Amino acid sequence: QVQLVESGGGLVQAGDSLRLSCAASGRTFSSYTMGWFRQAPGKEREFVAAIRWSGSLRYYADSVRGRFTISRDNAKNTVYLQMNSLKPEDTAVYYCAASSFGGGDPRASSAYDYWGQGTQVTVSS
């Protein structure tokens, strides 16, 4: 079993930055693909970013590419999402996810078998 705990959300103004963290339990964290998804009120959950186990492959949604950066520290069992130039449309609950089987499209929620509880990010205009 893997437990994921997100932190770092909050209320910020447009143009500000936030860094989300996701701490994972489990000794095999370094082998997992990790992802961030978000869900805004009344909308479906959508992919934000993902990173393969080695950190060499990263994926981003078009809406955040160039503004958000995903990274991981396998020694700390933690994945990060640095969010810069935040916009009101980035307002959502952000979820961390882990994929233990490695394969599949990292942009698809179906590729992940563990999820965190979510952290709220609110960007005011």
N, C-alpha and C positions, 0 to 999 in steps of 0.2 A: 504494500500500500504506500501511496505517496500523498502527503498532505501539502497543500500550497496555501501560503498566507500572503496576501497582497498588503502593501502599505504605501503611503506617500500621496494619496489623493487629497483633494481639497478644493477650495474656492479661490480662483485667481481671475485676473483681468485679461482681456484679450492682449496678446503679445507677450504675456508672461511665460515662464517655464515651470515645469514640474518634473520630478523624477519618481517614477513608480518602481517599487521593488517587489519581488516575489521570492520569498524564502521557501525552499522545498526540503522536506524530510526525505530520508531514503538514501541508501548508500550508492545507488546507481544513477543519481541525478546527472552525472557527467555524460551518460549515454543517451539521455532523452533529448528529443527535439522540444523546444519550449516556444510557446506562442502567447501573444496578447490579442484579446478580442475585446470588443466593446458593444454595449447595447444602450441605445438612447430610448427615452420613453416613447412607446408606441411603435418602435421599430424592431426589426430582427437583429439578432446578434451578428456582428460583422467582424471580419478579420482586420487586424491592425498590423501586426508584425510577427515574425517568427525567426528562430535561429536554430541551426543544427547543432549537434552535440559539440563539435569542435570549435564552433564560432566562426568558421570560415564561410559558411553560407547563410545569408540573411535575406529575408523576404519582407516586402512592405506593400501595404495598400497604396494605391495611387494617391489617395487623399492625404496621406501623411508622409510620403516619400520626400526627403529633403528637410523635413521638420522634426521627425522622430528618429531616434536611434535605439535599436535593441542591442543589448550586450549581456554577457553572462560571466560569472566568476564561479567556475566549477569547484574551486577550493572552498568557497563559502556557500555552495548550493543555492546560489541566488541569480536570478535574472532581472535585468533592469530595463526600463523603458524611459529614456530621456525624451521629454516632449518640449520642444521649443516653439516659439511663435504660435502659441495656442490661439484657437479661434472659438467663437461660441458654438460652432457646429461640432467641436470636439467634446462637448458636454455629453457624458455617458457614464455608465458603470463599466469599469475596466476589469476584465477577468484575465487571470493568468491560467495557462493550460500546459499540460505536459503529455507528451506522446512517448509511451514506453516501447512501441513497436517500430519506431523509426521510419517506416515507409509511409507511403501515401502523400497526398498533397498537403504541405504544411499550412496552406491557406484555407483548408477546409476544417470546420469544427469537428467533423467526423473522424479526423485523424488523431484526435486527442482523447485520452481515457481518464485524465485527472483534471479537475478544475478547482480553482480557488473560489472564495466566497464573493469576491469583487470589491472594488474600492471606487467611490464616487469621485468623479472629476467634473467640476462645474466651472465654466468659463463665462464670465460676464462681459458684456460689450461696453 
